[in-house]
Amino acid sequence: MGSEVIILPLIFGVIFGIFYLYISARNKERLALIEKGADASIFYGKDRKVTPIWKVIIINLALLLMGIGAGTLLSEAIVQAGMNEDVAVPGTIFFMAGAGLFLGFILTKKLNKDA
């Protein structure tokens, strides 16, 4: 009964911790570069070509969902072939979802080269 009270603050604490570490590490890195004499324009330059984050999210989400769908279909075929359903279904779905995310990583790298 009391686990709900513990889990919600824990989730928010983890999210806060991730953002805090990201922002503080970025700040320290920028201060170190400025101390070495680097120009501040490297942080906000117009010539920097970066793929928009919405493209990366859409590609990875689409490939993740396609991987889950393909894993579901493939696991049903494996179950029909005679493998235990308790092992085949989650294993195949997770494997295909991971393959989809890996393909998304490769495509994102390719997008960054083209941008």
Secondary structure as GFF3:
##gff-version 3
##sequence-region A 1 115
A	DSSP	alpha_helix	3	35	.	.	.	ID=ss1
A	DSSP	three_ten_helix	40	42	.	.	.	ID=ss2
A	DSSP	alpha_helix	53	81	.	.	.	ID=ss3
A	DSSP	alpha_helix	85	114	.	.	.	ID=ss4
###
